[in-house]
């Protein structure tokens, strides 16, 4: 566990360990939950499909493509739960593959016209 004060800035880093230097890392989705075994019932979205959902979430620059860094402010779930757990999904892509998920950024779904 990591103990922080409410609204304290948290800084996180994920790194890819591979001998292939042509890979990059992208934070796709991060959810928070008061229950470490249930990320379906009561969750809070920090980022989903590359789209920032929390106003305190920030992507931080890294000089290494195989490192993803981000920050957000600590929060609680309605003061009823003493802990918050994170579950993040990251994507690994080929460097310079500009059609890959890593380079597309926020992948918001477009709305379809259902017609009359």
Secondary structure, DSSP 8 states (H G I E B T S, - for coil): -----TT-EEEEEEE---S-TTEEEEEEEEEEESSTT-SSSSEEEEEETTEE-STT-EEE--S-TTEEEEEEE---STTT-S--EEEEEEEEEETT-TTSHHHH------------
